Amino acid sequence: MSNNGWLRVLFALVLGQALLLGQALVWPERITLVLPWPASPLNARFVAALYCMGVVTALLTIIAATYAAVRVSLVLVGVITGGLLLLTLPHLGEFTADTFPYRWVTFYTVDSVLMGVVLWRLRGRDPVPPGRSPAAPIVVGYAAVLALVGAVMLVAPSWAVRHWPWGLTPILAQVYSVFFLTFAIGGWLVARDPRPAAAWVYLTANLTTVLLVIGVSAAYPERFKPGLPTWSWYAVWSAAAIALAAALATTIAALRRPAVAPVAS
């Protein structure tokens, strides 16, 4: 099944929204255009680095040729927008008429409903064949770490704040948890699909985000706590970058490998 034109339009809209927050990577003060909660420059750039996963994903899905290459991305956009919306709803009473996050709530309500409708309409199309991705060992390990960290940050944000390598608020810890859990779900979906086409967008977007996280972290050495938390932070993200780069190289090689026609009996 090919990547339809209307799916490209849909991801162009996703790209615009992701860029709105992603611009905080360069101008951290602009995070307030959408994010409902205050964030220091380091946290603003970290949020923007996470949103750049959406920027890269949208760009790649616009040019992708097949539905197999964009299916996981559709699911992840629905999960992350729905997750951020559900996270926000219990906090709406904390805002005044002047500070109410109209843009944030509107975007994520429309996005989550729209992605749900699209996935429902496309259910059963281009079913995933049996097997596992060649990158499965790497993406499963990557997803497991993200799932563990994301779950802890979601259910115990105060504990996570005390162990985070720089200053963080509980609500931002939970915002980060939604991203980590979404990336983990993506890794699980990619691992279940043996087609290289299903993996390259996810791997490229995650590798880009991991490298941006390392770069943003290196720009604020004075904000990091000394000792084990900081060393662990760089060790984990560096290992993730190496692993994802290896998985992406394997996937690209498989994509370039010509298909072998079945032998007639």
C-alpha positions as CSV (number, residue, x, y, z in Angstrom):
1,M,0.0,0.0,0.0
2,S,1.4,3.4,-1.0
3,N,1.6,6.5,1.2
4,N,-1.5,8.4,0.1
5,G,-1.4,12.2,-0.6
6,W,-3.8,12.9,2.2
7,L,-1.5,11.2,4.7
8,R,1.3,13.6,3.5
9,V,-1.0,16.6,4.1
10,L,-1.8,15.2,7.6
11,F,1.9,14.9,8.4
12,A,2.6,18.4,7.0
13,L,0.2,19.7,9.7
14,V,2.0,17.6,12.3
15,L,5.3,19.2,11.1
16,G,4.0,22.7,11.6
17,Q,2.9,22.0,15.1
18,A,6.2,20.2,16.0
19,L,8.2,23.2,14.6
20,L,6.2,25.6,16.7
21,L,7.7,24.0,19.8
22,G,10.9,22.8,18.2
23,Q,12.0,26.4,17.6
24,A,12.7,26.6,21.3
25,L,15.8,24.6,20.6
26,V,17.2,27.9,19.2
27,W,15.0,30.4,21.0
28,P,14.1,28.8,24.4
29,E,12.0,31.8,25.4
30,R,9.5,30.8,22.7
31,I,8.5,27.6,24.5
32,T,5.8,29.7,26.1
33,L,4.0,30.0,22.8
34,V,2.5,26.6,23.5
35,L,3.8,24.8,26.6
36,P,1.5,25.7,29.5
37,W,4.1,25.4,32.2
38,P,7.2,27.5,32.9
39,A,10.5,26.0,31.8
40,S,14.1,27.1,32.3
41,P,16.2,27.5,29.2
42,L,17.7,24.0,29.6
43,N,14.3,22.4,30.1
44,A,12.9,24.5,27.2
45,R,15.6,23.2,24.9
46,F,15.2,19.6,26.2
47,V,11.4,19.8,25.4
48,A,12.3,21.1,22.0
49,A,14.8,18.3,21.4
50,L,12.0,15.8,22.2
51,Y,9.7,17.6,19.8
52,C,12.3,17.4,17.1
53,M,11.5,13.7,17.0
54,G,8.2,14.8,15.6
55,V,9.8,17.3,13.2
56,V,12.0,14.6,11.7
57,T,9.3,12.0,11.7
58,A,6.9,14.3,9.9
59,L,9.5,15.3,7.3
60,L,10.4,11.6,6.6
61,T,6.8,10.4,6.5
62,I,6.0,13.1,3.9
63,I,8.6,11.7,1.5
64,A,8.0,8.0,2.4
65,A,6.7,5.9,-0.4
66,T,4.8,3.2,1.5
67,Y,2.2,3.0,4.2
68,A,4.4,0.5,6.0
69,A,6.9,3.3,6.5
70,V,4.4,5.7,8.1
71,R,2.1,3.3,10.1
72,V,4.2,3.4,13.3
73,S,4.4,7.2,13.0
74,L,0.6,7.5,12.8
75,V,0.3,5.5,16.0
76,L,2.9,7.5,17.8
77,V,1.4,10.9,16.9
78,G,-1.9,9.7,18.3
79,V,-0.3,8.3,21.5
80,I,1.7,11.4,22.3
81,T,-1.0,13.9,21.6
82,G,-3.6,11.9,23.5
83,G,-1.1,11.3,26.3
84,L,-0.3,15.0,26.7
85,L,-3.9,15.9,26.5
86,L,-4.8,13.4,29.3
87,L,-1.9,14.7,31.4
88,T,-3.1,18.3,31.0
89,L,-6.8,17.8,31.8
90,P,-6.4,17.3,35.6
91,H,-4.4,20.6,35.8
92,L,-6.9,22.8,33.9
93,G,-8.2,24.2,37.2
94,E,-4.8,25.6,38.0
95,F,-5.0,28.1,35.1
96,T,-6.7,31.5,35.0
97,A,-8.5,33.0,32.0
98,D,-5.3,34.7,31.0
99,T,-3.1,31.7,31.3
100,F,-5.4,29.0,30.1
101,P,-3.6,26.9,27.5
102,Y,-6.2,27.2,24.7
103,R,-3.7,26.5,21.9
104,W,-2.2,23.4,23.7
105,V,-5.6,21.9,24.5
106,T,-7.0,22.7,21.1
107,F,-4.1,21.2,19.2
108,Y,-4.0,18.0,21.2
109,T,-7.7,17.5,21.2
110,V,-8.0,17.8,17.4
111,D,-4.8,15.8,16.8
112,S,-5.7,12.9,19.0
113,V,-9.3,12.6,17.6
114,L,-8.0,13.0,14.0
115,M,-5.3,10.3,14.5
116,G,-7.8,8.0,16.1
117,V,-10.2,8.4,13.1
118,V,-7.4,7.9,10.6
119,L,-6.1,4.7,12.3
120,W,-9.6,3.4,12.5
121,R,-10.2,4.0,8.8
122,L,-6.9,2.3,7.9
123,R,-7.3,-0.6,10.2
124,G,-6.5,-3.9,8.5
125,R,-4.6,-2.2,5.6
126,D,-1.2,-3.5,4.7
127,P,-1.1,-6.0,7.7
128,V,2.2,-6.6,9.4
129,P,3.7,-9.9,8.2
130,P,4.9,-12.5,10.8
131,G,8.5,-12.1,12.1
132,R,10.7,-9.6,13.9
133,S,12.7,-6.7,12.7
134,P,16.5,-7.2,12.2
135,A,16.8,-4.3,14.6
136,A,14.6,-5.9,17.2
137,P,17.3,-6.6,19.9
138,I,18.4,-3.0,19.9
139,V,15.0,-1.3,19.7
140,V,13.6,-3.6,22.4
141,G,16.4,-2.8,24.7
142,Y,16.1,0.9,24.0
143,A,12.3,0.8,24.5
144,A,12.6,-1.1,27.7
145,V,14.8,1.5,29.3
146,L,12.5,4.3,28.1
147,A,9.4,2.5,29.3
148,L,11.0,2.0,32.8
149,V,12.1,5.6,33.1
150,G,8.9,7.0,31.7
151,A,6.7,4.9,34.0
152,V,8.6,6.0,37.1
153,M,8.5,9.7,36.0
154,L,4.7,9.4,35.4
155,V,3.7,7.7,38.6
156,A,6.4,9.1,41.0
157,P,7.4,12.6,39.5
158,S,8.6,13.9,42.9
159,W,11.0,11.0,43.3
160,A,12.1,11.5,39.7
161,V,12.8,15.2,40.3
162,R,15.1,14.3,43.2
163,H,17.2,12.0,41.0
164,W,17.1,14.0,37.7
165,P,20.6,15.4,36.9
166,W,19.3,19.0,36.8
167,G,16.5,21.1,38.3
168,L,13.1,19.9,37.2
169,T,9.4,20.4,38.3
170,P,7.1,17.4,38.8
171,I,4.8,18.4,35.9
172,L,7.7,18.7,33.5
173,A,8.8,15.2,34.7
174,Q,5.4,13.9,33.7
175,V,5.6,15.7,30.3
176,Y,8.9,14.0,29.7
177,S,7.4,10.7,30.7
178,V,4.8,10.9,28.0
179,F,7.5,11.3,25.4
180,F,9.6,8.4,26.8
181,L,6.6,6.1,26.9
182,T,5.6,7.0,23.4
183,F,9.1,6.3,22.1
184,A,9.0,3.0,23.9
185,I,5.7,2.0,22.3
186,G,7.3,2.9,18.9
187,G,10.2,0.6,19.6
188,W,7.9,-2.2,20.4
189,L,5.9,-1.7,17.2
190,V,9.1,-1.5,15.1
191,A,10.5,-4.7,16.7
192,R,7.3,-6.6,15.7
193,D,7.5,-5.7,12.0
194,P,10.1,-7.6,9.9
195,R,10.0,-5.0,7.1
196,P,13.0,-2.6,7.0
197,A,10.6,0.1,5.6
198,A,8.8,0.0,9.0
199,A,11.9,0.9,11.0
200,W,13.9,3.6,9.2
201,V,11.7,6.6,10.0
202,Y,11.5,5.7,13.7
203,L,15.3,5.0,14.0
204,T,16.3,8.1,12.2
205,A,14.0,10.4,14.2
206,N,15.1,8.8,17.5
207,L,18.8,9.0,16.7
208,T,18.4,12.7,15.8
209,T,16.6,13.3,19.1
210,V,19.2,11.4,21.1
211,L,22.0,13.5,19.5
212,L,20.1,16.7,20.2
213,V,19.6,15.7,23.8
214,I,23.4,15.1,24.2
215,G,24.1,18.5,22.5
216,V,21.6,20.4,24.7
217,S,23.0,18.8,27.8
218,A,26.6,19.7,26.9
219,A,25.6,23.3,26.4
220,Y,24.6,23.6,30.1
221,P,27.3,21.9,32.2
222,E,26.8,24.3,35.1
223,R,23.2,23.1,35.5
224,F,24.1,19.4,36.1
225,K,24.6,17.9,39.5
226,P,28.1,16.5,40.1
227,G,28.7,12.8,40.4
228,L,26.8,9.7,39.4
229,P,23.6,11.3,38.0
230,T,25.5,13.3,35.4
231,W,27.9,10.4,34.4
232,S,24.9,8.0,34.1
233,W,23.0,10.6,32.0
234,Y,25.8,10.9,29.4
235,A,26.6,7.2,29.5
236,V,23.0,6.1,28.8
237,W,22.3,8.6,26.0
238,S,25.7,7.9,24.4
239,A,25.0,4.2,24.4
240,A,21.6,4.9,22.9
241,A,23.1,6.9,20.1
242,I,25.6,4.2,19.2
243,A,23.0,1.5,19.3
244,L,20.5,3.4,17.2
245,A,23.1,4.3,14.7
246,A,24.0,0.7,14.3
247,A,20.4,-0.3,14.0
248,L,19.8,2.4,11.4
249,A,22.8,1.3,9.4
250,T,21.6,-2.3,9.4
251,T,18.1,-1.1,8.3
252,I,19.4,1.1,5.5
253,A,21.5,-1.8,4.2
254,A,18.4,-4.0,4.2
255,L,16.4,-1.4,2.3
256,R,19.1,-1.2,-0.4
257,R,19.3,-4.9,-0.7
258,P,17.4,-6.1,-3.8
259,A,14.4,-8.3,-3.1
260,V,14.8,-11.9,-4.0
261,A,12.1,-13.2,-6.3
262,P,10.5,-16.5,-5.3
263,V,11.8,-19.5,-7.2
264,A,9.1,-21.2,-9.3
265,S,8.6,-24.9,-8.5
